[in-house]
Amino acid sequence: MLLKRRAQSTLEYALVIAVVVGALVAMQVYVKRGVQGRLKSAADDIGDQYSPGNTTGTTTVSTTTSTSETLNSGITSTDSTTVQNKVTEDETADYDSEYWGD
């Protein structure tokens, strides 16, 4: 009689575990969709993505060079200073000509 009760308890535990595992497997699709939805929402909160046709920029390059040469005997002395400034305005592309795959 004791053996029957043990076997029945083991069988009941096995059935409960099987039902729980079955429920988790059935819910897997919904959990996955929920996680993907949250990930998309977080990505959308970051803001607009890079658009090459809507990109402008300013580049400023400044170079200053100073050179001084003096020989040991003091015969020759050269001092030179060069200053270069370059400022450019860039627009990468026309916004109306972008291709979005439509």
C-alpha positions as CSV (number, residue, x, y, z in Angstrom):
1,M,0.0,0.0,0.0
2,L,2.9,2.4,0.8
3,L,4.4,1.7,-2.6
4,K,1.2,2.7,-4.4
5,R,1.1,6.1,-2.5
6,R,4.7,6.8,-3.4
7,A,4.1,6.0,-7.1
8,Q,0.9,8.1,-7.1
9,S,2.7,11.1,-5.5
10,T,5.6,10.8,-8.0
11,L,3.1,10.6,-10.9
12,E,1.3,13.7,-9.6
13,Y,4.5,15.7,-9.4
14,A,5.5,14.6,-12.8
15,L,2.2,15.7,-14.2
16,V,2.4,19.1,-12.5
17,I,5.9,19.6,-13.9
18,A,4.7,18.6,-17.4
19,V,1.8,21.1,-17.3
20,V,4.1,23.9,-16.1
21,V,6.7,23.1,-18.8
22,G,3.9,23.0,-21.4
23,A,2.5,26.3,-20.3
24,L,6.0,27.9,-20.6
25,V,6.6,26.5,-24.1
26,A,3.1,27.8,-25.2
27,M,3.9,31.3,-23.8
28,Q,7.4,31.4,-25.4
29,V,6.1,33.2,-28.5
30,Y,4.3,35.9,-26.5
31,V,7.3,36.5,-24.3
32,K,9.6,36.8,-27.3
33,R,7.2,39.3,-29.0
34,G,7.1,41.3,-25.8
35,V,10.8,41.5,-25.6
36,Q,11.1,42.5,-29.3
37,G,8.5,45.2,-28.7
38,R,10.4,46.7,-25.8
39,L,13.6,46.6,-27.8
40,K,12.0,48.4,-30.7
41,S,10.4,51.0,-28.4
42,A,13.8,51.7,-26.8
43,A,15.4,52.1,-30.3
44,D,12.6,54.5,-31.4
45,D,13.2,56.6,-28.2
46,I,16.8,57.2,-29.3
47,G,15.7,59.6,-32.0
48,D,16.0,60.0,-35.7
49,Q,18.6,57.9,-37.4
50,Y,21.4,59.1,-39.6
51,S,20.2,60.6,-42.9
52,P,23.0,61.4,-45.4
53,G,20.8,63.8,-47.4
54,N,20.0,65.8,-44.3
55,T,23.6,66.3,-43.1
56,T,25.5,69.5,-43.3
57,G,28.8,70.3,-41.6
58,T,31.5,72.9,-41.1
59,T,35.2,71.9,-41.1
60,T,37.8,74.3,-39.7
61,V,41.5,73.5,-40.0
62,S,44.1,75.8,-38.5
63,T,47.8,75.2,-38.8
64,T,50.5,77.3,-37.3
65,T,54.2,76.5,-37.9
66,S,57.2,78.3,-36.5
67,T,60.8,77.5,-37.5
68,S,64.0,79.0,-36.2
69,E,67.5,78.0,-37.3
70,T,70.8,79.3,-36.0
71,L,74.2,77.9,-36.8
72,N,76.8,77.5,-34.0
73,S,79.1,80.1,-35.5
74,G,76.3,82.6,-35.5
75,I,76.6,83.3,-39.2
76,T,73.1,82.3,-40.4
77,S,69.9,82.9,-38.6
78,T,66.4,82.1,-40.1
79,D,63.0,82.7,-38.5
80,S,59.9,81.6,-40.3
81,T,56.2,81.6,-39.3
82,T,53.4,80.1,-41.4
83,V,49.7,80.4,-40.5
84,Q,47.1,78.6,-42.5
85,N,43.3,78.7,-41.9
86,K,40.8,76.8,-43.9
87,V,37.0,76.8,-43.3
88,T,34.7,74.8,-45.5
89,E,30.9,74.4,-45.5
90,D,29.7,71.0,-46.6
91,E,26.3,69.6,-47.6
92,T,26.6,65.9,-48.2
93,A,23.6,65.3,-50.5
94,D,20.3,66.7,-51.6
95,Y,17.5,65.6,-49.2
96,D,15.0,65.2,-52.0
97,S,17.2,62.7,-53.9
98,E,17.4,60.1,-51.0
99,Y,16.3,56.6,-51.8
100,W,14.4,54.8,-49.0
101,G,13.7,51.5,-50.9
102,D,10.1,52.2,-51.8
